């Protein structure tokens, strides 16, 4: 019997999401032999303790009897139980300085740390994440900003909606203006953006159609892959694997989309060595048309240089003044660029995001976790084990030792 404990989120402010919904816990207990689930009490979750108890899920404070402990965000160091297997987003694999002590504590406590971010199939594709709902909510926030900036409509914030269906109903009740929207990326995040647009009946066009658009009467969007806005410096044919391994050999071509884009939605992974989409100097060009940017990736001073800071769910927007380079209050001036850069977008729809996340855990992770793991899914996602870094993550050793 493997006993899974669902952790109470300890970071401040507390995250409302959960790895498994009450219904999913009940399903696991009844349908997956050899697996039990118990839950640590919490006053903050999007599901109450009673929601779990009602479905026969035990809610207890002490999880020391569990084999596997699952949360969402980083676990506070004093709360770690030595020798256990943990699943959460550790935010350590990019050598994030603020989590160095957490990584040290995981090693010292001989914890097996399985990071959701690096759970992949045998082809290296990520299998777990909240990206879909980051895209859905990010796109909603972008359209909300359009309405507020132009004084056309005022949508309810996503976090005040009961669920995704109410959020979609909010959008469906307003008349969207004829805006042209460029979406970068081809993964789960961009897929969430496109999913919302398709629910709304927005027209999708090709990149070449997008840059040649004349007057439009309805909103349109284009989804752009890296090949659409990057090229090899020597004119060689674009190769994705080469681009990802040697991004410095490429130059950006996104400038061709600048005169055609009203709203930019950043949903693509970006390597700091890769070209940026545009420069701050470009924002002063007469043909720079973008007035709203929903930067779902939220890379500060990254591929979208107007993303100068992250925003919050309660205060999601700010303006960037191209003439002065200063950040201003949102919607303070028509010629400013309004930026949305919330870094925890799925938290706005925690019930839907949790249900989607838990379903993927059940479908793709539980069997490997209980021992049916021919592709070593769990092993490849383990950052620490047995009091040391695993071989795959040995590159973190100097970071762990404080040498970099």
C-alpha atoms as one frame of an Amber mdcrd trajectory, in Angstrom:
protein
   0.000   0.000   0.000   1.289   3.445  -0.988  -0.184   6.243   1.076  -0.265
   9.693  -0.563  -0.630  12.787   1.606  -1.976  16.033   0.162  -0.072  18.892
   1.764  -1.470  22.142   3.081   0.098  24.980   1.081   2.440  26.919   3.348
   3.708  29.772   1.210   2.263  33.239   1.741  -0.107  34.127   0.263  -1.434
  30.542   0.321  -2.168  28.902  -3.015  -5.760  27.702  -3.376  -4.938  24.947
  -5.879  -4.622  21.255  -5.000  -2.979  18.240  -6.661  -6.231  16.248  -6.458
  -9.843  17.336  -6.075 -12.080  15.553  -3.535 -13.690  13.552  -6.347 -10.301
  12.513  -7.693  -9.171  11.388  -4.229 -12.299   9.244  -3.967 -11.627   7.792
  -7.425  -8.028   6.913  -6.523  -9.042   5.223  -3.269 -11.745   3.171  -4.982
 -10.196   2.454  -8.363  -6.420   2.200  -8.027  -5.378  -0.858  -6.013  -2.689
  -0.338  -3.421  -3.053   3.462  -3.227  -4.673   5.491  -0.453  -4.966   9.280
  -0.152  -5.247  11.416   2.960  -5.392  15.186   3.201  -3.868  17.710   5.576
  -6.460  20.276   6.758  -6.340  23.764   5.267  -8.574  26.849   5.522  -7.338
  28.213   2.192  -8.011  25.594  -0.459 -10.606  26.040  -3.179 -12.112  22.835
  -1.723 -12.990  22.738   1.974 -11.904  20.034   4.393 -15.532  18.955   4.541
 -15.616  18.511   0.758 -12.999  15.784   1.206 -14.544  14.272   4.333 -17.956
  14.012   2.691 -16.457  11.736   0.028 -14.758   9.512   2.583 -11.279  11.041
   2.365  -9.472  11.191   5.702  -8.360  14.683   6.777  -5.546  14.632   9.351
  -2.791  16.972  10.485  -0.006  14.402  10.780   1.201  13.114   7.394   4.310
  11.374   8.745   2.760   7.992   7.996   2.570   8.775   4.278   5.042   7.474
   1.718   4.479  10.277  -0.811   3.621  13.910  -0.092   2.117  16.092  -2.819
   1.669  19.856  -2.874   1.690  22.618  -5.459   4.154  25.359  -4.444   7.428
  24.996  -2.522   7.196  23.427   0.918   8.521  25.507   3.802  11.789  24.028
   5.081  10.615  23.490   8.702   7.688  21.443   7.383   9.800  18.914   5.447
   9.633  15.332   6.733  12.984  13.549   6.245  13.197  10.464   4.062   9.920
  11.012   2.209   9.139  11.391  -1.488   7.803  14.842  -2.335   6.056  16.181
  -5.418   5.803  19.968  -5.923   7.121  22.764  -8.097  10.510  23.319  -6.426
  11.707  26.199  -8.640  15.300  25.100  -8.234  16.315  23.670 -11.613  17.228
  27.089 -13.023  19.394  27.807  -9.986  16.878  30.216  -8.497  18.811  31.879
  -5.642  15.783  32.247  -3.395  15.393  28.453  -3.240  19.034  27.457  -2.673
  18.350  26.748   1.008  15.326  24.642   0.071  17.485  22.511  -2.231  20.069
  22.102   0.530  17.344  21.055   2.963  15.999  18.465   0.511  19.456  16.928
   0.206  20.179  17.073   3.937  16.830  15.450   4.748  17.460  12.647   2.229
  14.225  13.517   0.470  13.364  12.283  -2.995  12.195  15.450  -4.702  10.101
  14.846  -7.805   9.484  18.127  -9.567   6.304  18.452 -11.626   8.134  20.769
 -14.004  10.452  18.000 -15.207   7.992  15.115 -15.422   8.273  14.099 -19.078
   7.374  11.226 -21.377  10.003   9.130 -23.119  10.230  11.751 -25.873  11.033
  14.532 -23.429   7.632  16.211 -23.594   6.245  17.636 -20.345   3.244  15.715
 -19.071   2.156  17.782 -16.056   1.521  21.473 -15.535  -0.943  24.311 -15.150
  -0.023  25.827 -18.513  -3.414  25.326 -20.114  -5.156  27.485 -17.518  -2.345
  30.025 -17.519  -3.117  30.482 -21.204  -6.885  30.607 -20.752  -6.785  33.150
 -17.924  -3.976  35.167 -19.529  -5.963  35.556 -22.730  -9.048  36.565 -20.738
  -7.038  39.201 -18.887  -5.702  40.545 -22.167  -9.218  40.949 -23.560 -10.291
  42.484 -20.268  -7.486  45.050 -20.622  -8.622  45.905 -24.160 -12.106  46.718
 -22.879 -10.860  48.829 -19.984  -8.298  50.700 -22.053 -10.765  51.596 -24.788
 -13.654  52.237 -22.413 -15.776  49.634 -24.184 -16.672  47.174 -21.427 -15.684
  46.101 -17.922 -15.340  42.362 -17.398 -15.463  40.699 -14.007 -11.943  39.617
 -12.947 -11.405  35.916 -13.557 -10.804  35.186  -9.869 -14.310  36.455  -9.069
 -15.840  33.949 -11.494 -17.032  30.646 -10.033 -15.392  28.666 -12.808 -14.262
  28.795 -16.410 -17.808  28.592 -17.730 -18.805  31.783 -15.915 -15.651  33.467
 -17.195 -16.462  32.491 -20.791 -20.034  33.703 -20.279 -18.651  37.080 -19.152
 -16.722  37.418 -22.402 -19.558  36.121 -24.553 -21.852  38.834 -23.200 -19.732
  41.700 -24.556 -18.948  42.855 -28.077 -15.219  42.533 -28.678 -13.669  45.223
 -30.864 -11.948  44.387 -34.178  -8.471  43.820 -32.769  -5.624  41.809 -34.267
  -3.940  39.491 -31.742  -0.564  37.790 -32.073   0.087  34.748 -29.858   3.616
  33.354 -29.524   4.181  29.706 -28.642   2.958  26.239 -29.449   2.776  24.441
 -26.098   0.133  24.069 -23.395   0.051  27.784 -22.605  -0.557  28.862 -26.205
  -3.022  25.987 -26.507  -5.015  27.458 -23.629  -5.068  30.862 -25.337  -6.315
  29.362 -28.590  -8.867  27.235 -26.720 -10.466  30.369 -25.266 -10.424  32.146
 -28.618 -12.097  29.189 -30.289 -14.764  29.101 -27.578 -15.472  32.727 -28.438
 -15.553  32.048 -32.172 -12.581  34.282 -32.998 -11.100  33.831 -36.447  -7.618
  32.384 -36.713  -5.397  33.338 -39.649  -1.974  32.377 -40.980   1.106  34.543
 -40.337   1.143  35.773 -43.910  -2.545  36.631 -43.799  -1.992  38.429 -40.499
   0.724  40.791 -41.781  -1.353  41.695 -44.832  -4.621  42.363 -43.022  -6.456
  45.429 -44.218  -9.389  46.811 -42.296 -11.048  44.167 -40.100 -14.541  44.101
 -38.659 -14.072  41.318 -36.092 -11.202  40.258 -33.826  -8.654  37.921 -35.414
  -5.635  36.085 -34.066  -2.530  34.330 -35.287  -0.520  31.735 -33.364   3.186
  32.023 -34.099   5.857  29.343 -33.815   9.531  30.310 -33.307  10.165  29.775
 -37.028   7.660  32.540 -37.758   9.651  35.187 -35.894  13.265  33.953 -35.957
  15.730  33.112 -38.736  19.265  31.804 -38.963  21.801  34.595 -39.287  23.418
  32.870 -42.279  20.158  32.246 -44.075  20.092  28.508 -43.362  16.793  26.676
 -43.199  15.182  27.008 -39.773  15.733  23.897 -37.696  13.924  23.646 -34.354
  16.415  21.395 -32.582  19.292  23.597 -33.758  17.435  26.747 -32.691  16.847
  25.400 -29.181  20.441  24.196 -28.814  22.149  27.224 -30.415  19.789  30.199
 -30.169  22.630  32.737 -30.463  22.966  31.829 -34.142  19.506  33.247 -34.835
  18.053  36.721 -35.187  14.518  37.886 -34.550  12.062  38.801 -37.286   9.087
  39.698 -35.116   9.405  43.283 -36.285   7.349  42.340 -39.357   4.366  41.733
 -37.068   4.650  45.012 -35.162   2.604  47.146 -37.602  -0.186  44.529 -37.696
  -0.598  43.692 -33.991  -2.978  45.402 -31.557  -2.490  42.906 -28.728   0.462
  40.602 -28.102   0.089  37.485 -25.961   3.434  36.035 -24.883   2.968  32.297
 -24.376   6.295  30.895 -25.610   9.203  29.514 -23.616  12.183  31.830 -24.025
  15.881  31.087 -23.647  17.828  34.155 -22.439  20.274  33.512 -25.290  17.529
  33.713 -27.914  16.455  36.906 -29.705  13.897  39.158 -28.037  10.652  39.986
 -29.825  11.401  43.704 -29.941  13.482  46.326 -28.165  12.398  49.233 -26.007
  13.576  51.499 -28.812  11.147  49.709 -31.141   8.224  50.834 -28.971   8.891
  54.391 -30.144   8.683  53.465 -33.822   5.832  55.070 -35.682   4.681  51.662
 -36.934   4.691  50.051 -33.485   0.998  49.306 -33.052   0.823  47.080 -29.963
  -1.190  48.723 -27.201  -1.849  45.761 -24.879   0.552  42.966 -23.938  -0.526
  39.904 -21.961   2.816  38.387 -21.007   1.815  34.992 -19.650   5.425  33.809
 -19.504   6.270  36.775 -17.258  10.010  36.755 -17.962  11.197  39.987 -16.374
  13.262  41.976 -18.914  12.997  38.926 -21.158  11.665  38.326 -24.657   9.130
  41.111 -24.094  11.243  43.979 -22.679   8.249  46.017 -21.507   7.685  43.339
 -18.847   9.639  45.165 -16.182   7.936  43.586 -13.172   5.388  40.946 -12.317
   1.840  41.966 -11.456  -0.674  40.422  -9.085  -4.128  38.924  -9.370  -5.564
  41.885  -7.443  -3.635  44.454  -9.489  -2.883  42.819 -12.852  -2.051  45.753
 -15.128   0.413  48.617 -15.493   1.363  50.963 -18.308   4.736  51.393 -19.967
   5.347  54.874 -21.387   7.458  54.484 -24.563   8.507  58.151 -24.549   9.966
  58.176 -21.040  10.611  54.471 -20.436   8.763  54.786 -17.136   6.094  52.564
 -15.633   2.772  54.278 -15.016  -0.628  53.459 -13.587  -2.702  51.235 -15.835
  -4.789  52.966 -18.497  -3.370  56.364 -17.568  -2.591  57.406 -21.139  -3.861
  56.165 -24.488  -0.405  56.032 -26.079   1.050  53.924 -23.264   1.477  50.176
 -23.635  -0.644  48.318 -21.091   1.059  45.218 -19.691  -0.458  42.233 -17.892
   2.233  40.100 -16.214   0.538  38.056 -13.494   2.898  35.205 -12.603   0.334
  32.829 -11.054  -2.567  33.012 -13.496  -4.011  29.510 -12.865  -4.750  30.605
  -9.281  -7.561  32.746 -10.673  -9.529  29.601 -11.579  -8.261  27.196  -8.908
 -11.121  24.679  -9.105 -10.847  24.145 -12.869  -7.038  24.268 -12.846  -6.834
  21.720 -10.025  -9.263  19.335 -11.737  -7.251  19.478 -14.967  -3.948  19.028
 -13.120  -5.208  16.109 -11.036  -6.631  14.340 -14.061  -3.214  14.452 -15.714
  -1.564  13.157 -12.546  -3.972  10.209 -12.470  -3.583   9.442 -16.175   0.171
   9.866 -16.495   1.903   9.695 -13.119   0.106   7.377 -10.685   0.946   4.145
 -12.515   4.662   4.993 -12.713   4.537   6.037  -9.059   3.221   2.658  -7.920
   5.938   0.817  -9.834   4.767   0.483 -13.430   7.417   2.816 -14.830   9.250
   1.274 -17.805  10.157   4.739 -19.121  11.599   5.863 -15.742   9.257   8.859
 -15.625   9.627   9.261 -11.859  13.377   8.685 -11.881  14.029  11.271 -14.587
  12.034  13.878 -12.663  13.792  13.236  -9.347  16.104  16.140  -8.529  17.376
  14.752  -5.234  17.436  11.249  -3.770  19.398   9.484  -1.040  21.008  12.635
   0.307  22.431  13.943  -2.963  21.554  15.352  -6.351  20.645  12.768  -8.972
  22.949  12.370 -11.960  20.660  14.290 -14.311  20.687  17.302 -11.981  24.324
  17.165 -10.937  24.804  20.476 -12.772  23.214  22.055  -9.682  26.108  20.998
  -7.423  28.057  24.272  -7.595  24.828  26.171  -7.016  24.059  23.886  -4.059
  27.543  24.491  -2.640  27.240  28.262  -3.016  29.999  28.442  -5.639  27.753
  30.176  -8.169
